[in-house]
């Protein structure tokens, strides 16, 4: 009961695709690469998902109700991380994430984000687009000795996962908050323009967490092997999406979070300026912090599908 898309067939070849469809190389029981719950190729429709890096590729399986059969371009580092998670070689989670065990919201920090500036060239299409580094677009200024200009510093985007109650529905959410003010590309000012930049990219102000934020066309969330890899945005010149935020290593997600996204096939992504949300040890406290930010007009958000859906 396997689905093999034309794109996957083109990558693995007709012979291997036919063997899969005949059941010769089908895994039988598997863990869904999207929701991370058990599946069985002999009992339910299953999608083949091919993760392709610069040098290697990994074939994974997912419930057809979670994601369609597709080819997903990822970085070689992400692919190695996915292989480690499949083979059980992960060991303990990274230090930045180890203190956040379910049901506490997990947090991961990455130093890659991307805002197309007025002078930024559109990246050329490639199997794994490389986002622009943080330094020219996500910078803060720290005081310098008297008589000298402020020194630009890199800002890091912190991402927290949690389950947020929206109306009567438990929704999978990501909360993005930089560690320092974000400066517009090419700007010499010192003000925090993070929310303004996101508004220009399609995020909308959030004034009521009782309603989900509107979809942001072209944006999506990349999950693989039940872990968060990236938040993708449209490429300025078209073509494959680029990573707006990318995890240093795949970010673990709680079972409740994965179940919520498995039901809805969407992720609510909220963003706030530096210092607005802070570190919240429980999901109810995270929700309270989001409510306060929304009441102050300091929160933007967007609803995003899983990449490839």
N, C-alpha and C positions, 0 to 999 in steps of 0.2 A: 504494500500500500504506500509505496514511495512516490513522491513527486520530484522529478528532475527537470528543472527549467532549461530552456534553450541555452541560457548563459552558462549554467553549470555544465551542461553537456559539451559546450564548446571548449570549456577549460579542461575537463577530465577525459574527453574523447568518447566516441560512440561506443567503443568496446566496453569500457568501464561503466558507462551509463547503462548499457544493456544488462550487464552483470548485476548491477544494483537493482534494476527493475525486475529482474528474474529472481531476485532474492539471494543470489549467490554470495554477495558481499554485504548484504544488509545486516545491521548489528543486532536485530531483534530488540531486546530491551536497551533503552538509552535514557540519558538525562537530557531534557529539552535544552538546547543552547540558549533559548530566550528566557523561559520562566523557571528553568532548572528543576522542574518536577518530572517524575518518571513518564516514559512513553514506551510504546512498543510498535515496531514497524509491521508486525503481523496482525495487530488488532485495531490500529487507527491510522488515518492518513498522516503521513510524515513528510516534511520538507527536507530536502538536502540543502545545506548551507555551506558554501565553500568560502573560507577565509583565505585571502590571497595577500601575501607579503611581497617584499621585493625579491626574495630568493626562494621562499617556501610557501606551501599552501596546506591547509588543514580542512578536511571534510567533516562537517558536524551535522547533527540531525535535530530537528525541532518539530513540535506539533504543527500541523498545517493550519490550525486555528490560531497559532501564535504569530508565525511569520511565513511568507511564501518561500519557495525555493529560489535562491538567489546567490550571486557572487558579491562578497563584501570585501572591499579593499581596506587593509589595515597596515599599520607599520610593522616592521619586522619584530620590534620589541613587543608590541601588543600580541603578535602571533606567538612568540615564545612564551609569553605569559599565559595565553590560552592553552598551549600545549601542556605547560606545567599544571594548570588547573585540571586538565583532562586526566593526566597521568598521576595526579595526586602528589606532585612534588612541590606544591606551594609552601608547605610548612605553615608557620605562623604568618598572619597578615602583616603588611608593612607597619613600621612603628607608628606612622602618622594615623593609622587606622586601627591599631591593636586595642586601643582603649575604648573603642566604640563597638561593643558587642550587641547583637539584637537582644531586646527590642529597642535599645538605645539607638538613635539615629547615627549612622556611620558617617565619618567625614574623611575626605581625601583632599590633598592639596596638589595642584599642578602648576607649573610655571609656563604653560602655553595657553595663550588666548589670542584671538584675532579680531581686530576691527579694521575694515578697509578704510584707509584714510584718503583724503583728497588726492594725494600723490602716489598712492599705493598701486602698483601694477597688478593686474589680475594674474594669479598663479597659473602656470601652464598645466593642463590636465596630465595626470600621471597615475600609476596604479595606487599610490598612497600619497595624497596631497600633503605637503608639509605646511602647517600653519605658520604665520609670521611669528617671530619671537616676541615675548612680552615687552622687552625693553623700549621699542619705539612707540608702543601704543598703550601700554599699561604702566605708566610711570608715576611715581610720587616724588615730592621734593622734600628733602630734609634740610634743616638749618645748616648754614655754612658759616665759617668764621667771618667776623665783621669785614665788610668790604668785598666779599666774594659772592658769586652767584650761588643760588641753591643747587645742591647736588642731586641729579635725578637718581632715583632708586627703583628697582623693579618691584612691582606689586604682584602678589600671588593670589590667584582666585581660589578661595576655599569652597568646596562643594559638600553639602550635607544632604543625606537622604533621609526621608521619613514618610510615614503614612499620615496624611492630613484629611480630616473629615470635611467634606464639601457638601453642604446640604445633608443628605442621609447616606452619602456614598464615601467610603474610605478610598482615597486616591493616593497613588504613588507620586511623591513630590521630590524635587531637588531644589535646594536653596543655595544660591550662588552669592558669595559676599567676598569682595577683595580684602586683602590685609592692609591696604593703604589706598588713598584716593587715586582714581584713574584719570589720567590726563589725555585729552584728545590728541591724536597724531599730529605732530607739527606745532602744537600749541605751546606757548611760553607762559601761560597762566598757571595759577596754583590751585584753582578750584577743582572740585570733584565732578567730573562729567560722565561718570559711569552710567547713570540712569538715562541721561540724555542720549548717549551713544546707543544704548539698547533700544530706546524709543525710536531712534532713526532706523533701527534694524527690524522693527515690527513688533517689539514688545509693547504692551499696553499697561497703563497705570492700573493697579489693583486697589480698589476701595472697599471691597467686600469679599472676604474669603468664603462666604457662603455660596458664591457662584464661581465656577471654574473660569480661568482666563481664556480669552479667545485663541484659536489656533494661529500659529505664525507660519505661513506657507514656506516650505523649503527647509525648515528646521526640523531636526529629528534627534533622537537619543539612541546611541549605539550600545547595545548590550550584547555580550558574547559569553557563553558558558556561565550564565547567571550572574555576570559581573558587569559593572559600568565601565565602559572604555572611553566614551567621548560624547560631547554634544556637538552635532554637526550643523553647519549653516550653508546657505547657497554660495557657490563660488561666484565672485564678482562678474566674471566673464562667461558664466554658464559652465556646463560640464559637471564633473563629479563634485559633490559637496566637500567642503573643507572643515577641519576640526576647529571649532571656536574655542572649546575647552577640551583638553585631552589629559587623561590620568597618567601620572608617571608609571603606575602599575595598575592593573585592573582592580577596581574598587569593589569589595564584597558588599552584597546587599542582603537585607534580612529576608526571611521567608515571607513575612507579612507584606513587605514591599513588592517582592516578586509576584505574590499572589494577586495583589491589587493591580499591578500592571498587566498581569495575565488576563484578568477579567475585562479591563477597559481598553487595553492596547494603546494607552496614552500615558504620558508623564506630564505633570504640571511643574513647570520650571519657574521659580520665583527668583528675583534678584533684588538686592538691596545694596546701598552704598556702605563703604567701610565703617564698621563700628555700630551698625544699625541692629543686627540680629545677635551677634556674638555666639559663643559656644553654649548650647543648650543641652543639658544631660538627658532630658526626656522629651518624647514627642509632644506631650501636652504643653510643655514649656516652649517648645519650638513653635507650636501653633499660637500661643499667647504672644510671642515675640513678633510673629508675622502679623497678627491682628494689630499690635501697636504700630508697626511700621506702616500698615495700610491706612490706619487712622491719621497718621502724620503725612500721608501722601508721599511716603518714602519707599514704595514698593512697586515693582513692575513685574509682569509675568506673561507667560505664553503656554499654551497647551501644545504638546509635541507628540507625534507618533513614534513608534520604534522605527529605527532605520530600516528601510526596505519595505515598509507596509504602506 
